[in-house]
C-alpha cells in the first residue's frame, strides 16, 4: 500500500541561534506539495502527542535529542536523515497518519506549491 504522504527533510537553516528544518510534504492523493519549517523540538512534540493519541498502536522510535554539538553540519545532516526515516515509517501507517496530532503537524502551516 502506498502512503498518502511523502515527507522529505530537504534542508536546515539556523534562525536566532536555533535550527529549523525545511520539510517538504507531498500529499499523493491530491498531488499537492508544500514546505514547512520546524524546529526539532516541535517535531518531537508532535511525536509525543502522537504517542498519547495512539493508545492501541506502536509509534516508531523518534531520533534522540542532542544538547552539545547539535549545530554541527555533519550531525544536522545525520539528524535530517534519521527524521526522514522516522517519517517514512510513520507515513506507512494509516492508523497513525489519521490521528489529529499528525494531521495538525502536516497541515497547520500549509502553503501549497505545485
Buried (B, 14 or more C-beta within 10 A) or exposed (E): EEBBBBBBBEBBEEEEEEBBBBBBBBBEEEEEBBBBBBEBEBBBBBBEBBBEBBEEEEBBEBBEEEEEEEEEEEBBEEBBEBBBBBBBEBBBBEEBBEBEBBEEBBEEBEEEEE
